[in-house]
Amino acid sequence: MLVTLSLPLQNKVSVAGRRSSVRYTPKTELDYGTLLCWGTNTVGRQARPCVFHIFPAGPPDPVHNCSQFNLSATDVNVRCSPGFDGGLPQTFIMELYDEQTGKLVANVPVLWARSLPSSGSFSGVVFPLNSKGRGEITPISAVTLRDQAEKRTGVVVSIGGLVVNLCSVVVSIVGVDVNRGSVFVSLEGMVVSHINIVVHAEPLSDRRGSCAVVLSL
């Protein structure tokens, strides 16, 4: 197969078997544009040419359609659709700032930031980069979830001469049966009865009838 080109590219064509190649170096802006190639053989000429668009290399176009996925308490993962790479290999940079302090918390060459504070709100940018420069920025926003492993502060309640230390948040306690090892509690307005507990009684003072009861739910 031969490739037919108009001058001045005709002398830039090389043929190796069924493969034809053209190689040239653009010198001016007029050397960029559309390159049309026709193949020919003993049957005839190619009806529709192969079309190649030649662009000068430059900074990449901005990303678009960015969204956060795989939400967690410490990581931010962002997915974006890339724009035109400017004719060169491109990479992507993500910068995240804490919305409350304005402090930069991440500047990474991937769209994945790790070891961030939980329950955080962040604003930031994503931009592409190649050897010709940086593309325009694309604003983003992201959050981290609340850490479910965080310890809750115990609640101390005094009932009928007993000091009760609860290891979970309880709205109200409606009854305690120390002898049977059961407790009646109200959680968010719902009464839950006869929850088995482990009761440890320790002297609280020299007063009769006073003791400390620790409920391990």
matplotlib code that plots the C-alpha trace (Angstrom):
import matplotlib.pyplot as plt

x = [0.0, 1.3, 0.4, -0.1, 0.6, 0.8, 4.2, 6.2, 5.6, 6.0, 9.7, 9.0, 7.2, 8.8, 7.3, 8.0, 5.9, 2.2, 3.0, 3.7, 4.9, 5.3, 7.6, 8.1, 8.7, 6.4, 8.3, 5.5, 1.9, 1.0, 2.5, -0.3, -3.7, -5.2, -3.2, -5.0, -3.6, -4.9, -3.8, -3.6, -3.1, -3.8, -7.5, -7.6, -7.3, -8.8, -12.2, -12.1, -8.7, -7.4, -7.6, -5.1, -5.4, -2.0, -2.0, 0.8, 1.6, 0.5, -0.9, -3.7, -7.4, -9.1, -10.8, -14.6, -17.4, -15.4, -17.1, -16.2, -16.6, -15.8, -16.4, -14.5, -13.4, -9.8, -9.6, -10.9, -11.2, -12.1, -12.9, -12.7, -13.1, -9.9, -9.8, -7.5, -3.9, -2.3, -0.7, 1.6, 1.4, -0.4, -0.7, -3.2, -2.7, -5.3, -5.1, -7.4, -7.9, -9.7, -12.8, -12.7, -9.0, -8.1, -5.0, -3.7, -4.2, -3.3, -1.2, -0.9, -0.2, -3.1, -6.8, -6.6, -5.8, -5.2, -4.8, -7.2, -9.2, -12.5, -15.8, -14.0, -15.2, -12.7, -12.6, -10.0, -8.9, -7.9, -5.7, -3.8, -0.1, 2.2, 5.7, 4.2, 2.6, -0.4, -4.0, -6.8, -8.0, -11.4, -13.0, -14.1, -15.5, -15.2, -16.0, -14.8, -17.2, -17.4, -15.0, -17.3, -14.5, -14.3, -14.8, -17.8, -17.6, -19.2, -22.3, -22.5, -26.1, -27.1, -30.2, -31.5, -28.2, -26.4, -23.8, -24.2, -21.4, -22.8, -20.5, -23.1, -25.3, -28.6, -31.5, -33.0, -33.0, -36.4, -35.4, -32.5, -32.7, -29.3, -30.2, -31.3, -28.6, -31.1, -31.6, -34.6, -33.5, -35.1, -33.1, -34.2, -37.7, -37.9, -38.1, -35.8, -36.2, -34.2, -30.8, -28.4, -25.4, -22.4, -22.7, -19.6, -20.5, -17.7, -17.9, -18.4, -18.1, -18.7, -22.4, -24.7, -26.5, -24.1, -22.1, -20.8, -22.3, -20.6, -22.8, -20.9, -23.4]
y = [0.0, 3.5, 6.8, 9.8, 13.2, 16.6, 18.4, 19.2, 16.0, 13.6, 13.2, 12.4, 9.2, 5.8, 2.4, -0.9, -3.8, -2.9, -0.1, 3.5, 6.2, 9.9, 11.8, 15.6, 18.3, 21.3, 24.6, 27.2, 27.3, 26.6, 23.1, 22.1, 21.1, 18.1, 15.4, 13.3, 9.9, 7.7, 4.1, 2.5, -1.0, -2.9, -2.7, 1.1, 4.0, 4.3, 6.1, 7.8, 9.1, 8.5, 11.8, 12.9, 16.1, 17.6, 19.9, 21.8, 20.4, 22.5, 22.5, 20.0, 21.0, 21.0, 18.0, 17.8, 15.8, 15.4, 13.4, 11.8, 8.0, 5.3, 7.7, 6.9, 8.5, 9.2, 9.1, 11.2, 9.5, 11.7, 10.6, 13.1, 12.9, 14.1, 16.7, 16.8, 16.0, 18.6, 16.0, 14.8, 12.5, 14.2, 13.7, 15.1, 17.1, 17.4, 20.0, 19.9, 22.6, 22.4, 24.6, 25.7, 26.6, 27.1, 25.0, 22.9, 19.2, 17.4, 18.1, 14.7, 13.6, 11.2, 11.8, 10.0, 11.7, 9.6, 10.2, 13.1, 14.2, 12.4, 14.4, 16.9, 19.2, 20.2, 22.4, 22.0, 21.9, 19.4, 20.3, 18.4, 18.8, 17.9, 19.0, 22.1, 23.4, 23.3, 23.2, 25.3, 24.3, 22.6, 23.3, 20.3, 19.7, 16.6, 15.3, 12.5, 10.5, 10.3, 7.7, 5.0, 3.8, 7.0, 6.5, 8.1, 9.9, 7.9, 9.3, 9.3, 9.2, 9.2, 7.1, 6.3, 6.4, 4.5, 6.0, 4.4, 4.8, 4.0, 3.2, 4.3, 7.3, 6.7, 9.2, 8.1, 5.1, 4.1, 1.3, -0.8, -4.3, -5.0, -8.5, -9.8, -8.1, -6.2, -2.6, -0.8, 2.0, 4.4, 5.0, 7.9, 7.6, 3.8, 1.7, -1.4, -3.7, -6.6, -6.0, -8.4, -6.6, -7.3, -5.5, -4.7, -3.2, -1.3, 0.8, 4.4, 5.8, 4.9, 5.7, 2.7, 1.8, 3.7, 1.9, 2.4, 0.3, 0.0, -1.3, -3.0, -3.2]
z = [0.0, -0.9, 0.7, -1.6, -0.1, -1.5, -1.5, 0.5, 2.5, -0.5, 0.2, 3.9, 3.2, 3.8, 2.7, 4.4, 2.9, 3.5, 5.9, 4.9, 7.3, 7.1, 9.4, 9.5, 12.0, 12.1, 11.7, 11.8, 12.7, 9.0, 9.4, 11.8, 10.7, 9.0, 7.3, 4.6, 3.5, 0.6, 0.1, -3.4, -4.7, -7.9, -7.5, -7.1, -4.8, -1.3, -1.6, 1.7, 3.1, 6.6, 8.5, 11.1, 13.0, 13.9, 16.9, 18.6, 22.1, 25.0, 28.6, 29.1, 29.3, 32.7, 34.2, 34.6, 36.2, 39.5, 42.3, 45.6, 46.0, 48.7, 51.6, 54.8, 58.1, 57.0, 53.2, 50.3, 46.9, 43.9, 40.3, 37.4, 33.6, 32.0, 29.2, 26.2, 27.3, 25.2, 23.1, 25.9, 28.9, 31.8, 35.5, 38.0, 41.2, 44.0, 46.7, 49.7, 52.4, 55.7, 55.4, 59.0, 59.2, 55.6, 56.2, 53.3, 54.4, 51.1, 48.0, 46.2, 42.6, 42.7, 43.4, 46.7, 50.0, 53.1, 56.9, 57.0, 60.1, 60.6, 60.4, 58.2, 55.4, 52.7, 49.7, 47.0, 43.4, 40.8, 37.9, 35.1, 34.4, 31.5, 30.4, 28.7, 31.9, 34.2, 33.1, 34.6, 38.0, 38.7, 42.2, 44.3, 47.8, 49.9, 53.4, 55.7, 57.8, 61.6, 63.1, 64.5, 66.8, 68.7, 72.5, 74.1, 77.4, 80.3, 82.0, 85.8, 87.3, 90.9, 91.7, 95.2, 96.9, 94.1, 91.8, 88.3, 85.7, 82.2, 79.3, 76.7, 76.3, 78.0, 77.9, 81.2, 83.7, 84.9, 87.2, 88.5, 90.0, 91.5, 92.9, 89.5, 87.5, 85.3, 84.3, 82.9, 80.5, 78.1, 74.9, 72.7, 74.2, 73.8, 77.0, 76.9, 79.9, 81.4, 79.8, 81.4, 83.0, 85.2, 88.5, 90.7, 94.1, 95.9, 99.1, 98.3, 101.8, 105.5, 105.2, 105.4, 102.3, 100.0, 97.3, 93.8, 91.0, 87.6, 84.8, 82.0, 79.1]

ax = plt.figure().add_subplot(projection="3d")
ax.plot(x, y, z, "-o")
ax.set_aspect("equal")
plt.show()
